[in-house]
Amino acid sequence: MFVDRSLKKDAALVASVPKTTIRRNAVRTAIKRLQALPTPARWPLAEYRLRKREFDEFRAISRRILKGEEPPEGDVLRLQMYASMIFESIDRADKDELAAVAAE
């Protein structure tokens, strides 16, 4: 399986920026790319995926931020938590892929 490392960087950026900078262009671009991920049922990292409800909430918060709305602090924290979960999923898949290549 191919792991997209740019998505890993996007997830790390969204998960780690201060709450006051969540609406900056670089962060908004990263949110757009993460929002374009397939639904959890179709995601190749299904073993490590977010639950559908969590993924739907991630997308809803993302849409509000991308529309230019000022998100409440709780929404920003949830968005960052979900981005962190996505990062961890991609990171695990990346490590699994590297281990499989090393084993060959």
N, CA, C and O atoms as a DFTB+ gen file, in Angstrom:
416 C
 N C O
     1  1       0.843      -1.165       0.000
     2  2       0.000       0.000       0.000
     3  2       0.895       1.236       0.000
     4  3       1.909       1.274       0.696
     5  1       0.525       2.222      -0.765
     6  2       1.281       3.467      -0.833
     7  2       0.727       4.446       0.196
     8  3      -0.477       4.700       0.240
     9  1       1.605       4.987       1.013
    10  2       1.198       5.959       2.025
    11  2       1.559       7.348       1.524
    12  3       2.711       7.606       1.175
    13  1       0.594       8.229       1.486
    14  2       0.811       9.598       1.016
    15  2       1.370      10.429       2.166
    16  3       0.651      10.789       3.099
    17  1       2.649      10.724       2.085
    18  2       3.304      11.455       3.176
    19  2       2.876      12.916       3.240
    20  3       3.001      13.545       4.290
    21  1       2.371      13.471       2.133
    22  2       1.898      14.860       2.204
    23  2       0.642      14.948       3.077
    24  3       0.439      15.950       3.763
    25  1      -0.196      13.916       3.059
    26  2      -1.359      13.898       3.954
    27  2      -0.913      13.801       5.409
    28  3      -1.540      14.368       6.304
    29  1       0.173      13.075       5.628
    30  2       0.720      12.965       6.978
    31  2       1.175      14.341       7.466
    32  3       0.937      14.710       8.616
    33  1       1.827      15.091       6.587
    34  2       2.271      16.447       6.943
    35  2       1.076      17.365       7.184
    36  3       1.081      18.170       8.115
    37  1       0.049      17.238       6.337
    38  2      -1.160      18.053       6.512
    39  2      -1.818      17.769       7.861
    40  3      -2.211      18.691       8.576
    41  1      -1.933      16.493       8.197
    42  2      -2.553      16.123       9.471
    43  2      -1.727      16.646      10.646
    44  3      -2.282      17.121      11.636
    45  1      -0.406      16.558      10.534
    46  2       0.459      17.070      11.604
    47  2       0.306      18.580      11.756
    48  3       0.271      19.094      12.874
    49  1       0.214      19.286      10.637
    50  2       0.054      20.738      10.687
    51  2      -1.254      21.122      11.367
    52  3      -1.265      21.955      12.273
    53  1      -2.350      20.518      10.934
    54  2      -3.663      20.853      11.504
    55  2      -3.709      20.490      12.990
    56  3      -4.286      21.223      13.793
    57  1      -3.108      19.372      13.350
    58  2      -3.141      18.928      14.745
    59  2      -2.289      19.793      15.664
    60  3      -2.532      19.835      16.870
    61  1      -1.294      20.483      15.112
    62  2      -0.329      21.153      15.981
    63  2      -0.370      22.680      15.979
    64  3       0.285      23.304      16.815
    65  1      -1.113      23.296      15.073
    66  2      -1.101      24.765      15.036
    67  2      -1.846      25.346      16.239
    68  3      -2.761      24.712      16.764
    69  1      -1.464      26.531      16.673
    70  2      -2.234      27.186      17.739
    71  2      -3.664      27.463      17.268
    72  3      -3.910      27.686      16.082
    73  1      -4.579      27.444      18.198
    74  2      -5.997      27.639      17.859
    75  2      -6.252      28.961      17.141
    76  3      -7.175      29.063      16.333
    77  1      -5.445      29.960      17.432
    78  2      -5.654      31.278      16.822
    79  2      -5.255      31.324      15.355
    80  3      -5.643      32.253      14.646
    81  1      -4.488      30.344      14.880
    82  2      -4.030      30.359      13.487
    83  2      -4.731      29.328      12.614
    84  3      -4.293      29.071      11.492
    85  1      -5.796      28.741      13.105
    86  2      -6.473      27.660      12.378
    87  2      -7.058      28.134      11.051
    88  3      -7.302      27.315      10.165
    89  1      -7.289      29.440      10.894
    90  2      -7.901      29.942       9.663
    91  2      -6.879      30.505       8.677
    92  3      -7.273      31.123       7.688
    93  1      -5.592      30.313       8.910
    94  2      -4.563      30.793       7.982
    95  2      -4.584      29.953       6.712
    96  3      -5.045      28.811       6.719
    97  1      -4.080      30.529       5.620
    98  2      -4.160      29.873       4.309
    99  2      -3.501      28.499       4.277
   100  3      -4.089      27.552       3.753
   101  1      -2.296      28.368       4.826
   102  2      -1.607      27.074       4.791
   103  2      -2.403      26.012       5.544
   104  3      -2.479      24.861       5.112
   105  1      -2.987      26.398       6.654
   106  2      -3.775      25.451       7.451
   107  2      -5.072      25.113       6.726
   108  3      -5.495      23.957       6.713
   109  1      -5.702      26.115       6.124
   110  2      -6.938      25.872       5.369
   111  2      -6.681      24.930       4.193
   112  3      -7.508      24.068       3.896
   113  1      -5.540      25.093       3.524
   114  2      -5.186      24.199       2.415
   115  2      -5.009      22.772       2.922
   116  3      -5.469      21.823       2.287
   117  1      -4.342      22.617       4.063
   118  2      -4.161      21.289       4.653
   119  2      -5.511      20.681       5.036
   120  3      -5.734      19.486       4.837
   121  1      -6.407      21.497       5.580
   122  2      -7.742      21.009       5.950
   123  2      -8.492      20.550       4.705
   124  3      -9.164      19.518       4.736
   125  1      -8.389      21.301       3.609
   126  2      -9.060      20.908       2.356
   127  2      -8.580      19.541       1.892
   128  3      -9.385      18.697       1.495
   129  1      -7.261      19.319       1.941
   130  2      -6.728      18.028       1.487
   131  2      -7.176      16.894       2.403
   132  3      -7.490      15.804       1.925
   133  1      -7.207      17.134       3.700
   134  2      -7.667      16.094       4.626
   135  2      -9.158      15.827       4.469
   136  3      -9.611      14.691       4.605
   137  1      -9.909      16.872       4.185
   138  2     -11.351      16.714       4.005
   139  2     -11.649      15.865       2.769
   140  3     -12.706      15.240       2.686
   141  1     -10.730      15.841       1.819
   142  2     -10.930      15.078       0.588
   143  2     -10.627      13.590       0.759
   144  3     -10.779      12.819      -0.189
   145  1     -10.202      13.179       1.949
   146  2      -9.973      11.749       2.179
   147  2     -11.271      10.986       1.943
   148  3     -12.355      11.517       2.185
   149  1     -11.171       9.744       1.472
   150  2     -12.392       8.946       1.299
   151  2     -13.044       8.661       2.653
   152  3     -12.418       8.802       3.704
   153  1     -14.291       8.266       2.603
   154  2     -14.994       7.919       3.838
   155  2     -14.284       6.750       4.513
   156  3     -13.578       5.993       3.846
   157  1     -14.458       6.589       5.823
   158  2     -13.742       5.526       6.532
   159  2     -13.939       4.135       5.944
   160  3     -13.013       3.325       5.968
   161  1     -15.110       3.843       5.424
   162  2     -15.357       2.513       4.863
   163  2     -14.514       2.257       3.612
   164  3     -14.218       1.107       3.290
   165  1     -14.129       3.319       2.909
   166  2     -13.372       3.159       1.663
   167  2     -11.903       3.541       1.813
   168  3     -11.144       3.474       0.847
   169  1     -11.502       3.935       3.005
   170  2     -10.139       4.386       3.241
   171  2      -9.206       3.194       3.286
   172  3      -9.507       2.217       3.973
   173  1      -8.083       3.233       2.581
   174  2      -7.177       2.086       2.580
   175  2      -6.567       1.803       3.947
   176  3      -6.052       0.708       4.174
   177  1      -6.614       2.760       4.850
   178  2      -6.086       2.552       6.188
   179  2      -7.197       2.117       7.136
   180  3      -7.214       2.502       8.305
   181  1      -8.123       1.311       6.623
   182  2      -9.341       0.962       7.363
   183  2      -9.043       0.350       8.725
   184  3      -9.824       0.505       9.664
   185  1      -7.926      -0.338       8.834
   186  2      -7.590      -0.983      10.095
   187  2      -7.416       0.044      11.221
   188  3      -7.656      -0.252      12.392
   189  1      -6.996       1.250      10.843
   190  2      -6.697       2.274      11.844
   191  2      -7.618       3.483      11.736
   192  3      -7.292       4.556      12.243
   193  1      -8.732       3.325      11.102
   194  2      -9.551       4.485      10.736
   195  2     -10.309       5.100      11.915
   196  3     -10.452       4.506      12.983
   197  1     -10.780       6.307      11.665
   198  2     -11.719       6.964      12.567
   199  2     -13.073       6.286      12.400
   200  3     -13.360       5.705      11.353
   201  1     -13.889       6.361      13.421
   202  2     -15.258       5.875      13.248
   203  2     -15.995       6.839      12.333
   204  3     -15.623       8.007      12.217
   205  1     -17.036       6.347      11.689
   206  2     -17.774       7.169      10.726
   207  2     -18.297       8.453      11.365
   208  3     -18.219       9.518      10.751
   209  1     -18.818       8.373      12.564
   210  2     -19.345       9.556      13.243
   211  2     -18.243      10.589      13.464
   212  3     -18.461      11.786      13.273
   213  1     -17.068      10.129      13.866
   214  2     -15.940      11.042      14.084
   215  2     -15.497      11.680      12.774
   216  3     -15.201      12.874      12.720
   217  1     -15.455      10.877      11.731
   218  2     -15.042      11.402      10.430
   219  2     -16.061      12.414       9.909
   220  3     -15.686      13.438       9.338
   221  1     -17.343      12.128      10.106
   222  2     -18.388      13.073       9.694
   223  2     -18.277      14.385      10.471
   224  3     -18.447      15.464       9.904
   225  1     -17.991      14.286      11.764
   226  2     -17.829      15.505      12.565
   227  2     -16.590      16.279      12.113
   228  3     -16.614      17.508      12.050
   229  1     -15.510      15.564      11.799
   230  2     -14.305      16.209      11.279
   231  2     -14.631      16.997      10.010
   232  3     -14.211      18.143       9.854
   233  1     -15.376      16.375       9.116
   234  2     -15.742      17.059       7.867
   235  2     -16.656      18.257       8.114
   236  3     -16.510      19.289       7.460
   237  1     -17.592      18.131       9.045
   238  2     -18.513      19.241       9.336
   239  2     -17.759      20.439       9.906
   240  3     -17.997      21.574       9.492
   241  1     -16.861      20.197      10.842
   242  2     -16.068      21.292      11.415
   243  2     -15.182      21.901      10.338
   244  3     -15.038      23.121      10.261
   245  1     -14.589      21.050       9.507
   246  2     -13.731      21.533       8.416
   247  2     -14.503      22.445       7.477
   248  3     -14.016      23.507       7.091
   249  1     -15.712      22.026       7.110
   250  2     -16.529      22.842       6.198
   251  2     -16.812      24.220       6.787
   252  3     -16.741      25.232       6.091
   253  1     -17.133      24.243       8.073
   254  2     -17.417      25.538       8.710
   255  2     -16.189      26.443       8.687
   256  3     -16.313      27.643       8.445
   257  1     -15.024      25.893       8.933
   258  2     -13.794      26.691       8.912
   259  2     -13.500      27.160       7.499
   260  3     -13.109      28.309       7.293
   261  1     -13.685      26.276       6.520
   262  2     -13.396      26.637       5.133
   263  2     -14.377      27.674       4.592
   264  3     -14.045      28.418       3.670
   265  1     -15.587      27.728       5.160
   266  2     -16.558      28.753       4.757
   267  2     -16.201      30.115       5.335
   268  3     -16.770      31.131       4.936
   269  1     -15.265      30.140       6.268
   270  2     -14.845      31.403       6.861
   271  2     -15.480      31.703       8.196
   272  3     -15.288      32.787       8.746
   273  1     -16.237      30.754       8.727
   274  2     -16.862      30.972      10.031
   275  2     -15.801      30.913      11.130
   276  3     -14.822      30.176      11.019
   277  1     -16.000      31.674      12.159
   278  2     -15.108      31.645      13.326
   279  2     -15.514      30.447      14.186
   280  3     -16.595      30.452      14.775
   281  1     -14.667      29.424      14.265
   282  2     -15.061      28.224      15.005
   283  2     -14.933      28.417      16.520
   284  3     -14.010      29.087      16.983
   285  1     -15.845      27.840      17.284
   286  2     -15.696      27.861      18.742
   287  2     -14.446      27.067      19.141
   288  3     -13.997      26.194      18.397
   289  1     -13.896      27.368      20.299
   290  2     -12.669      26.707      20.738
   291  2     -12.841      25.191      20.827
   292  3     -11.920      24.443      20.498
   293  1     -14.011      24.735      21.266
   294  2     -14.260      23.298      21.362
   295  2     -14.196      22.609      20.008
   296  3     -13.680      21.496      19.903
   297  1     -14.716      23.258      18.972
   298  2     -14.655      22.690      17.623
   299  2     -13.217      22.603      17.128
   300  3     -12.829      21.622      16.495
   301  1     -12.436      23.629      17.417
   302  2     -11.031      23.615      16.993
   303  2     -10.294      22.474      17.681
   304  3      -9.504      21.772      17.049
   305  1     -10.546      22.287      18.965
   306  2      -9.887      21.200      19.694
   307  2     -10.292      19.836      19.143
   308  3      -9.451      18.946      19.011
   309  1     -11.581      19.665      18.820
   310  2     -12.027      18.394      18.236
   311  2     -11.398      18.179      16.864
   312  3     -10.961      17.072      16.549
   313  1     -11.348      19.231      16.045
   314  2     -10.723      19.133      14.727
   315  2      -9.266      18.703      14.873
   316  3      -8.791      17.843      14.131
   317  1      -8.562      19.299      15.827
   318  2      -7.163      18.947      16.035
   319  2      -7.016      17.518      16.551
   320  3      -6.068      16.823      16.186
   321  1      -7.937      17.078      17.389
   322  2      -7.897      15.706      17.887
   323  2      -8.092      14.720      16.732
   324  3      -7.375      13.724      16.637
   325  1      -9.065      15.001      15.850
   326  2      -9.300      14.118      14.714
   327  2      -8.123      14.148      13.743
   328  3      -7.759      13.113      13.185
   329  1      -7.527      15.313      13.534
   330  2      -6.347      15.406      12.667
   331  2      -5.198      14.597      13.262
   332  3      -4.436      13.964      12.531
   333  1      -5.078      14.617      14.573
   334  2      -4.054      13.822      15.240
   335  2      -4.311      12.326      15.042
   336  3      -3.375      11.554      14.836
   337  1      -5.571      11.925      15.105
   338  2      -5.915      10.520      14.871
   339  2      -5.598      10.118      13.431
   340  3      -5.110       9.015      13.188
   341  1      -5.872      11.004      12.484
   342  2      -5.545      10.729      11.085
   343  2      -4.034      10.610      10.926
   344  3      -3.547       9.714      10.237
   345  1      -3.289      11.517      11.564
   346  2      -1.829      11.454      11.512
   347  2      -1.328      10.114      12.040
   348  3      -0.486       9.472      11.413
   349  1      -1.843       9.694      13.192
   350  2      -1.412       8.425      13.778
   351  2      -1.732       7.251      12.860
   352  3      -0.933       6.321      12.745
   353  1      -2.885       7.282      12.208
   354  2      -3.256       6.217      11.275
   355  2      -2.288       6.153      10.103
   356  3      -1.822       5.078       9.725
   357  1      -1.992       7.310       9.537
   358  2      -1.072       7.354       8.397
   359  2       0.329       6.954       8.841
   360  3       1.036       6.260       8.112
   361  1       0.734       7.388      10.033
   362  2       2.062       7.058      10.550
   363  2       2.206       5.552      10.763
   364  3       3.232       4.969      10.414
   365  1       1.181       4.926      11.333
   366  2       1.225       3.464      11.517
   367  2       1.318       2.744      10.176
   368  3       2.099       1.805      10.019
   369  1       0.521       3.188       9.218
   370  2       0.554       2.556       7.898
   371  2       1.916       2.755       7.242
   372  3       2.423       1.853       6.574
   373  1       2.506       3.924       7.429
   374  2       3.829       4.214       6.885
   375  2       4.870       3.283       7.503
   376  3       5.712       2.732       6.794
   377  1       4.813       3.110       8.807
   378  2       5.757       2.213       9.492
   379  2       5.545       0.768       9.060
   380  3       6.512       0.029       8.875
   381  1       4.286       0.359       8.898
   382  2       4.001      -0.999       8.429
   383  2       4.557      -1.217       7.028
   384  3       5.107      -2.275       6.721
   385  1       4.406      -0.197       6.180
   386  2       4.914      -0.291       4.810
   387  2       6.435      -0.402       4.808
   388  3       6.997      -1.206       4.064
   389  1       7.101       0.398       5.632
   390  2       8.560       0.339       5.711
   391  2       9.028      -1.006       6.251
   392  3      10.031      -1.543       5.782
   393  1       8.320      -1.552       7.222
   394  2       8.673      -2.858       7.773
   395  2       8.491      -3.956       6.730
   396  3       9.293      -4.887       6.658
   397  1       7.439      -3.849       5.923
   398  2       7.203      -4.850       4.878
   399  2       8.291      -4.792       3.815
   400  3       8.735      -5.828       3.320
   401  1       8.719      -3.591       3.465
   402  2       9.787      -3.440       2.469
   403  2      11.097      -3.979       3.030
   404  3      11.855      -4.632       2.313
   405  1      11.369      -3.715       4.295
   406  2      12.603      -4.187       4.920
   407  2      12.620      -5.710       5.032
   408  3      13.685      -6.325       4.974
   409  1      11.454      -6.315       5.190
   410  2      11.366      -7.768       5.329
   411  2      11.591      -8.497       4.009
   412  3      11.900      -9.688       4.001
   413  1      11.437      -7.790       2.903
   414  2      11.586      -8.443       1.594
   415  2      13.003      -8.713       1.239
   416  3      13.279      -9.257       0.170
